Amino acid sequence: MSVRPEVVEVTDKTELVDAAGRRLVETVVAAQRDRGTASIVLTGGSNGIALLEWLRDNGSQIDWRSVDIWFGDDRFVPDDDDERNHGQAREALLDHVDVDPARVFAMAPSDGEFGDDIDAAATDYARLLQERGDGGSTPAFDVHLLGMGGEGHINSLFPHTDALAERERTVVAVEDSPKPPPRRITLTVPAVTRARQVWFLVAGADKAEATAAGVGGGDPAAWPCASVGGTEATVWFVDAAASADL
C-alpha cells in the first residue's frame, strides 16, 4: 500500500456512516475549493448505500454539479435489475441531488449499447477513465470508496483471481465471480491505487479477520483489501466488531 493506513474506530454502523459522511463532505468541498472540481468512486453494499443516503440528507455543502461520479464495479445485468450498483446509487442519492448527468459514469448494463459483450463494455469504461484522466490511465480520484467482503474482496476483485492479479488494464470483465451474479465489470488494482484517498467502510464481526489483514499488510493475493491504498491517505472506517482483531 502507498501510505500507512489510518483507522477510524467507531461503535456501530450508524456512527461509521456519520464519520465517513462528514469527512467525505469536507474532502470534496476542499477539492472543489482547490481545483474547482472533485471525483468520487462509489461502492455498493449496505455501508456504501447507507453513506449515499446520508449524503442525500447532509451533503448540501457539496457543489454536486462539479463532481465526477464513478463506480468501482457493477453487475453486468439489465439496467433495471435491483442488483445494479448504479440503480441503487440513483435511488439513494443521485436522483435527489443536482448532479450533472454527463458527469455520472455508469458501467454499461447487459442490455445497453454493447449488448451481452461484457469485454466491450469493460473496454469502453477504461476509455472513459483515460479520457477523463490527468496524465495517467485514470483520473486521480479524490476518494475511492470501498466496501469489503468477509474474505477481503473489494470491488469485484476476489482472492486468487486473474482480475485481482491484473496490473496493466484499469478495467476488466469478470465472468465467474464467486459471489453472484457471476458477470461483473470492475476497476482493477492499478485504477484504485491512482486515487488520492482510498476509504474502506467495514462493519460486522465477519469482517474482523479481513480487516486485520488489510490494515496489517496481509498477503495481497489472499486478501484483496491488502492490495490497495491511496497516494495520500488510506482510511479504514470500522465498527467495534470489525476492529476486534486489530
N, C-alpha and C positions, 0 to 999 in steps of 0.2 A: 504493500500500500504506500501511497505517496507521503502521507503525514501520519503522525501518531493519532489514533482515534481519540475523540472526546466522547465521554459517556455522560449522558444526562439521565439520571435515575429518578423516576417518579413512582408514585404509589400504584396507580392503576391506569387503564386505557384512557379514561377521561382526562386525567392530568397530562398524559403523554400527548394527546391530540392538542390540548391547550398550549403546552410548552412548545411543541413543534409549530403550531399555527402562529403564535406570537413571534417566534423567531423568523418564520418564513416571511411574514409581513415586513418585518424590519429589514430583512435581507433584500427583498425585492424592491422596497422603497429606496434603499441605499443604492442598489444597482441602477435604478432609474434616475436617481439624482446624479450619479456619477457618469452614466453613459447614455441616458435618455431612453433606455430600453432594458428589458430583462428576459431571461428564458428559464423555463421550468420544465423538467421532465416528470410527468405524473406516473404514479403507480396505482395498481388496483389493490384488491384485498380490503379487508374490513377497516384496517387502520388508514390506508390511503384514501378510501372513500369518506371515512369519518373526518379526515383532515379537510377534504374538499367541502364537505358540508359546513365545517367550522369557518372556512374562508368565505363561504356564501354569506354567512351572518356577521362576520367580523373583519372582512378584508377590504373595507371601503377606502382605506388609505392607499391601496394599490391602484395605479392607473392601468386598468385591465386592457385598454386599447393599445398599450405599449408593452405587452407581454407576448412572447412566443411560447406556445404550449405544445410540448412534445409528449410522446408516450414511450415508456421503457419497453413495453411489449404489448401485444394484444392477441386475442384468439382469432384464428382465421376461420371465422364462421360468418353467416349472413349478418348484414348490418343491423337488423332488428333483433338479433339474438341477445337475450338478457346477460350473457356472459361476456359481451364485448366491453372492454375497459373504456372505450370511447363513449359508448352509450351510458355507462354508469357515471362517467365524469360529466357528461352533459346534464344528466338528471340531478347530480349532486351539486354542480357548480356552474358549468359553462352556459347553460340556458338561463342563468339567473344574474349574470354579471355582463358588463358591456365589453365583451371580448370582440376582437376583430376576427371574423370567420376566416379571413385569409391567413391569419397567424396561428390557427389551430391546425396542427399537422397530425391528422389521424392516420393510422395504418390501414391499408385497404382491406375491406372485408372480402369474404369468398364470393359475394355476388356483386362486387364492384367492377371497376373498369378492366381489371386483369382477369376477371372470372375466377376459375379454380387454379390459376397459375400462381402458386404461392411464392415461387422463386422470383417471378417478375415483380410481384408486389413488394418483396423484400428489397430487391434491387432498386425499385423506384423510391423507397423510403431512404435508402442510402444516398440516392441522388438529391433528394430534398435536403438532407443533412449537409451534403457537400455544398449545395448552392447557398445555404444559409451560414456556412462555416466562415470562420475568421482566420483563414490561413491554414487551416487543417482540414481533415476529412469530416469533421463535425463542428458545430459551434462549441465554444467553451461555455457550456450551460452554467447558469448561476447556481442552480440547485438541481440535482438529480435525486428524486425521492425513490426509496426502495422499501418494499415490504420484504419479508423473508419467510421461507418455509421452515419446518422443523428440521429438515435435512440441510438447511443452509442455502436453498436455491434463491436466486434473485432474478428479477425479470423472468424470462423463460430459459435461464441458464441453470441446468441441473448438474449434480455431481457426476464426474467422469463421463462427460458427453463431448461430442465434437463442437457443439455450439459454445460451450464453456472454454474449450481449448483454442478457439479461433482468435488469431492475433493480427489478421490483415483486414478483413471486412468489418464494417461497422454495424451491419445489419445482416442477419441470417434467417432463413426459414428453418423451423423445427417441425419435423414430420412425425416424431414419435415421443412427444412429451410424456413422461411417466405420470404426470397429473393431467387428467382430462380437462378440456378436449386436447387431442394429441397434436393438432396442427396449429402452430403459432408463429408469429414473427417477433423477433426480439433484437434489441440492441445488444452488442457484444461488450466484452471487457474493454477493448480499446475505445469504444464510444463512451462508456460510463466513466472511465478514468480521465476523459477530457474535461469533465465537469470541474468547476471551481470548488464546489462543495457537494459531497455525497452524504445523504442522510438516510439512516435506517430507522424505520418505525416498527418496533417489535414489542409484542405483548404476549404473555402466556408462558406457563411452565414448560410447555412442549418445545419452546424455543431456547431454553436455557443453555443447552449444550452447544447449539449452533452460535449463540451469542458469544459464549466464551471463546469458541474457535475463531470467530470473526474478529473480536476485539484483541485476542491474544496472538493472532498471526498463525492460525492453523494452516494445514495443507490446502492450498487453493483448489487443487483438483478434487479433493474430497469435500471441501466446504466452499462453495462459490462465493459466499459472503466475505471470505478472506481474500478474495482476488481483486477487490476494487477499493478505491479510495479517491478522494478529491485532491486536486492540485493545491488547494488552500486549506481545506478542512474536511474531515471525515467525522460525522457526528452520529452517535447511536442514541436514540431516544428509546429507553427501555423501561418497562414497568418492573415492579419488585419481583414478580415471578420469573420474568425473562432474565433478570440480572442475578439470579440466585447462585450461579456458578462462577461469577466474576471474582 
